[in-house]
């Protein structure tokens, strides 16, 4: 992950509680050029809630991701979710901003595995990082507002290479800010992904990229990244 540009299609709860829709979302994320497809584990996951996953469903997501040859990733949001996912031996994990703020001990437990861990800092207000940077921690700059407006993004790093952030988790409408972040040195782009931006089941649909938008972001972003590495 160190020498390439990585795109994460954040499905999150955009399956709307329809588990079978996850298959199509994974497929479309792959076709749109995503390197990783991501779900949330431990958020709105109680019985009969929209995001309830169990071992059987996680196994099915693994099967589908393997079929479409795309890496599967989970945001680990609760201790119960951590206990559920550990037996599957994933290569890397994602930590959501809310987990850093509200359950720092869970983050510590995950980091003890010494596996690659991507950490969003949208709710972290201290200038000091929650954990010292090392080869297994990849911090993402983000703003925990849904959606972000342009005026909210004034603190987006001017140069990611001179900042503590490895990449950018985008909650803005459109793909332009993600492209801007790439031009400033971001090497991971996480963008919410949907098949229907007009859906109102979950607020995230409006700030998500459709497959065609995500594909445009990937194509433009990779070209910019290539030009940067050529010294242009």
C-alpha positions in Angstrom: 0.0 0.0 0.0 3.0 2.3 0.4 3.9 3.0 -3.2 0.6 3.1 -4.9 -2.7 5.0 -5.0 -5.4 3.0 -3.3 -9.1 3.6 -3.8 -11.6 2.3 -1.2 -15.3 2.1 -2.1 -17.1 2.6 1.2 -20.4 0.8 0.9 -21.1 1.2 4.6 -24.9 1.0 5.1 -25.7 1.8 1.5 -27.1 -1.7 1.0 -30.1 -0.3 2.9 -30.5 -3.5 4.9 -30.9 -5.6 1.7 -28.0 -8.1 2.1 -28.4 -9.5 -1.4 -27.7 -6.0 -2.8 -24.2 -6.3 -1.3 -23.4 -8.7 -4.2 -24.2 -6.0 -6.8 -22.4 -3.3 -4.9 -19.2 -5.4 -4.6 -19.4 -6.1 -8.3 -20.0 -2.5 -9.3 -17.2 -1.3 -7.0 -14.8 -3.7 -8.8 -16.0 -2.5 -12.2 -15.6 1.1 -11.1 -11.9 0.5 -10.4 -11.9 0.2 -6.6 -9.0 -1.7 -5.0 -10.9 -2.3 -1.8 -14.6 -2.5 -0.9 -15.5 -1.7 2.7 -18.4 -2.4 5.0 -19.1 -1.3 8.6 -19.2 -3.8 11.4 -20.7 -2.9 14.8 -22.9 0.1 13.8 -26.7 -0.2 13.7 -26.2 -3.9 14.0 -28.7 -5.0 16.6 -31.4 -7.6 15.7 -33.7 -6.3 13.0 -31.5 -3.2 12.5 -30.3 -2.3 9.0 -26.7 -3.4 9.4 -26.8 -6.8 11.2 -24.0 -9.1 10.2 -23.2 -12.5 11.5 -20.5 -15.1 10.7 -22.6 -16.5 7.9 -23.0 -13.1 6.2 -19.4 -12.2 6.7 -18.4 -15.5 5.0 -20.7 -14.7 2.1 -19.2 -11.2 1.7 -15.7 -12.8 1.7 -16.9 -15.3 -1.0 -18.3 -12.5 -3.2 -15.3 -10.3 -2.9 -13.0 -13.2 -3.8 -15.1 -14.0 -6.8 -14.8 -10.4 -8.1 -11.2 -10.3 -7.1 -11.4 -7.2 -4.9 -10.1 -6.9 -1.3 -12.7 -6.8 1.4 -12.3 -4.5 4.4 -14.4 -3.7 7.5 -14.6 -0.7 9.8 -14.5 -2.2 13.3 -16.8 -0.1 15.5 -17.6 -2.2 18.6 -16.0 -4.8 20.9 -18.6 -7.3 19.7 -17.7 -6.6 16.1 -14.0 -7.1 16.9 -14.8 -10.5 18.5 -16.9 -11.4 15.4 -14.2 -10.5 12.8 -11.1 -11.8 14.5 -11.5 -15.5 13.6 -11.5 -14.6 9.9 -7.9 -13.3 10.0 -8.2 -10.3 7.7 -4.9 -8.7 6.6 -5.9 -5.2 7.5 -8.6 -3.2 9.3 -10.3 0.2 9.3 -11.0 2.3 12.3 -13.8 4.9 12.0 -13.5 8.4 13.5 -16.1 7.7 16.1 -14.2 4.6 17.4 -11.1 6.7 17.9 -13.1 9.2 19.9 -15.4 6.9 21.9 -13.5 3.6 22.3 -9.7 4.2 22.2 -9.1 0.9 24.1 -10.7 -1.0 21.2 -8.3 0.7 18.8 -5.4 -0.3 21.0 -6.6 -3.9 20.9 -6.8 -3.9 17.1 -3.3 -2.3 16.8 -1.8 -5.1 19.0 -2.3 -7.4 16.0 0.3 -5.4 14.2 -1.7 -5.6 11.0 -2.1 -2.7 8.7 -4.7 -0.4 10.1 -6.3 2.6 8.4 -7.5 5.2 10.9 -9.8 8.1 10.1 -9.4 11.2 12.4 -12.5 13.1 11.6 -13.5 13.5 15.3 -9.9 13.8 16.6 -9.4 17.4 17.8 -5.9 17.1 19.3 -2.8 18.2 17.4 -1.1 15.2 18.8 -1.8 11.9 17.0 -3.7 9.3 19.0 -0.9 6.8 18.3 2.7 7.4 16.9 3.0 6.7 13.2 4.5 3.4 12.2 4.6 1.1 9.2 1.2 -0.4 10.2 -0.8 2.8 10.8 -2.2 4.9 7.9 -4.1 8.0 9.0 -6.8 9.5 6.9 -7.8 13.2 7.0 -11.5 13.6 7.1 -14.3 15.7 8.4 -17.2 14.0 10.2 -19.9 16.0 8.6 -22.4 14.5 6.2 -22.2 16.0 3.7 -19.2 18.4 3.8 -19.6 21.6 2.0 -16.6 23.3 0.2 -16.3 25.9 3.0 -15.9 23.0 5.5 -12.8 21.8 3.8 -10.4 24.7 4.3 -8.1 22.6 6.5 -7.6 19.9 3.9 -3.8 19.3 3.9 -2.0 21.4 1.3 0.7 18.7 1.1 -0.1 15.3 2.4 3.5 14.3 2.2 4.3 17.0 4.8 1.4 16.1 7.0 0.7 13.1 9.3 -2.0 11.9 6.9 -1.5 9.2 4.3 -4.8 9.7 2.6 -8.3 11.2 2.6 -11.7 9.9 3.6 -14.2 12.0 1.6 -17.6 13.0 2.8 -18.2 15.8 0.3 -20.6 15.7 -2.6 -18.9 15.0 -5.9 -15.4 13.6 -6.7 -13.5 16.9 -7.0 -12.2 17.1 -3.5 -10.8 13.6 -3.7 -9.0 14.6 -7.0 -7.7 17.6 -5.2 -6.4 15.5 -2.3 -4.6 13.2 -4.8 -2.9 16.2 -6.4 -1.7 17.2 -2.9 -0.1 13.8 -2.3 -2.9 11.6 -0.8 -2.2 7.9 -1.4 -5.5 6.5 -0.1 -8.9 7.7 -1.2 -11.9 6.4 0.6 -15.2 7.5 -1.0 -18.8 6.3 -0.2 -20.3 4.2 -2.9 -23.9 3.9 -4.0 -26.1 2.6 -6.9 -28.6 5.4 -6.3 -27.8 8.8 -4.9 -31.5 9.7 -4.6 -32.2 7.0 -2.1 -33.0 8.4 1.4 -32.8 5.2 3.5 -29.4 6.3 4.7 -28.0 9.8 4.6 -24.8 8.7 3.0 -26.3 8.1 -0.4 -26.3 11.8 -1.3 -22.5 12.2 -0.7 -21.6 8.9 -2.3 -20.2 8.3 -5.8 -22.2 6.3 -8.3 -20.2 3.6 -10.3 -19.7 6.0 -13.2 -18.5 8.8 -10.9 -16.2 6.5 -9.0 -14.8 5.3 -12.3 -14.1 8.9 -13.4 -12.4 9.6 -10.0 -10.2 6.5 -10.4 -9.2 7.2 -14.0 -8.4 10.9 -13.4 -6.8 10.2 -10.0 -4.5 7.5 -11.3 -3.4 9.7 -14.2 -2.6 12.6 -11.8 -0.7 10.2 -9.5 1.3 8.9 -12.4 2.2 12.5 -13.5 3.2 13.4 -10.0 5.6 10.4 -9.8 7.0 11.4 -13.2 8.0 14.7 -11.7 5.6 16.7 -13.9 
